[in-house]
Amino acid sequence: MEIIYQKQAEKGKQCQDCQSYTPKENDPVAGTCFGKDVVAEGGCMFFKKIEAQK
């Protein structure tokens, strides 16, 4: 299955809000998702919101 990724997603559904996103230490607007380079404001069809810490 091909992942449909967009470099600009709607607020609240961006990579930076997703459980699978890992930000890069040296670049706050970039990161990785399952080993692929992505941008913090991007998004895809597998978005899963970060759950609030208890």
Secondary structure, 3 states (H helix, E strand, C coil): CCCCEECCCCCCCCHHHECCEEEECCEEEEEEECCEEEECCCEECCCCECCCCC
